[in-house]
Amino acid sequence: MLIVVAGPYSAPTAEQRQKNLDAMNAAAAIVLHKGHIPVIGMNAALPVVERAKPAEPYQAIMNISLALAEKCDAILMIGESPGANMEREIFRRKGLPVYNDLKDIPDAS
């Protein structure tokens, strides 16, 4: 499965934002070990938005993250945030798996 890993990113300090991103990447590594393809919207969006410098960076990040989530088969929620919750709603609306714990993701066969 193509599984989006979602959780909080925004935080008051760059150090906390990096910690949040590191947590998503650590979870994605486990998803990969389970035989699935992990994707993280922030990993796709941040380099583009940093270079493009759009007038509304948050909206650009969400547009990229949500478009990516639309292409995935499931979501792993490692925490709540307004953006992660928007991503989760895509999967609920489509009736696709929403995982809240890595142990709930089956190994790929």
VMD Tcl script that draws the C-alpha trace (Angstrom):
set ca {
  {0.00 0.00 0.00}
  {0.95 3.61 -0.48}
  {0.55 4.99 3.05}
  {0.68 8.67 3.98}
  {2.18 9.36 7.40}
  {0.52 12.37 9.03}
  {0.96 14.20 12.28}
  {1.68 17.60 13.73}
  {4.36 19.74 12.12}
  {3.65 23.35 13.10}
  {5.30 24.46 16.31}
  {6.65 27.67 17.84}
  {10.31 26.78 17.27}
  {12.34 25.37 14.40}
  {13.69 22.74 16.79}
  {10.17 21.49 17.60}
  {9.16 21.51 13.92}
  {12.23 19.38 13.14}
  {11.37 17.03 16.00}
  {7.84 16.65 14.60}
  {9.18 15.95 11.11}
  {11.70 13.46 12.52}
  {8.84 11.60 14.23}
  {6.97 11.31 10.92}
  {10.11 10.08 9.16}
  {10.80 7.51 11.89}
  {7.26 6.16 11.52}
  {7.67 6.13 7.73}
  {10.80 3.99 8.09}
  {8.79 1.38 9.98}
  {6.04 1.50 7.34}
  {8.74 0.78 4.74}
  {10.05 -2.15 6.80}
  {6.50 -3.54 6.80}
  {6.71 -3.67 3.00}
  {4.65 -0.58 2.15}
  {5.55 2.70 0.47}
  {5.41 5.59 2.96}
  {4.92 9.20 1.93}
  {4.89 12.36 4.01}
  {3.17 15.45 2.64}
  {5.53 17.78 4.50}
  {8.56 16.12 2.90}
  {7.06 16.81 -0.52}
  {5.83 20.32 0.27}
  {8.54 21.98 2.35}
  {11.38 22.13 -0.20}
  {9.03 23.43 -2.90}
  {7.43 26.06 -0.68}
  {10.79 27.19 0.71}
  {12.05 27.77 -2.82}
  {8.83 29.19 -4.34}
  {8.06 31.52 -1.41}
  {4.31 31.70 -2.12}
  {2.22 34.47 -0.59}
  {0.33 31.87 1.48}
  {2.90 29.22 2.45}
  {0.56 27.26 4.77}
  {-2.06 26.99 2.03}
  {0.56 25.86 -0.50}
  {1.82 23.22 1.94}
  {-1.72 21.96 2.54}
  {-2.52 21.91 -1.19}
  {0.51 19.71 -1.86}
  {-0.07 17.49 1.18}
  {-3.76 16.97 0.44}
  {-3.15 16.26 -3.26}
  {-0.58 13.64 -2.28}
  {-2.93 12.10 0.28}
  {-5.62 11.76 -2.40}
  {-3.33 9.31 -4.24}
  {-2.65 7.05 -1.24}
  {-4.30 3.83 -0.09}
  {-4.21 4.46 3.67}
  {-3.08 6.93 6.31}
  {-1.09 6.50 9.49}
  {-1.91 9.18 12.05}
  {0.97 9.62 14.49}
  {-0.71 12.62 16.11}
  {-3.42 15.19 15.65}
  {-3.17 18.60 14.02}
  {-5.52 20.62 11.84}
  {-3.61 19.61 8.69}
  {-3.27 15.94 9.63}
  {-6.97 15.85 10.46}
  {-7.79 17.22 6.99}
  {-5.68 14.46 5.47}
  {-7.45 11.84 7.62}
  {-10.84 13.07 6.38}
  {-9.87 12.14 2.81}
  {-9.51 8.51 3.88}
  {-12.64 8.47 6.00}
  {-14.64 9.94 3.12}
  {-13.32 7.26 0.75}
  {-13.72 4.43 3.27}
  {-9.98 3.71 3.18}
  {-7.91 2.55 6.17}
  {-7.02 5.02 8.89}
  {-4.31 3.61 11.16}
  {-3.58 5.16 14.53}
  {-0.80 2.77 15.52}
  {2.04 1.22 13.53}
  {1.20 -2.21 14.94}
  {-2.19 -2.07 13.20}
  {-0.62 -1.86 9.74}
  {-0.39 -5.36 8.28}
  {2.85 -6.58 6.78}
  {2.69 -6.55 2.98}
  {2.49 -10.01 1.49}
}
mol new
graphics top color blue
foreach p $ca { graphics top sphere $p radius 0.5 }
foreach p [lrange $ca 0 end-1] q [lrange $ca 1 end] { graphics top cylinder $p $q radius 0.2 }
display resetview
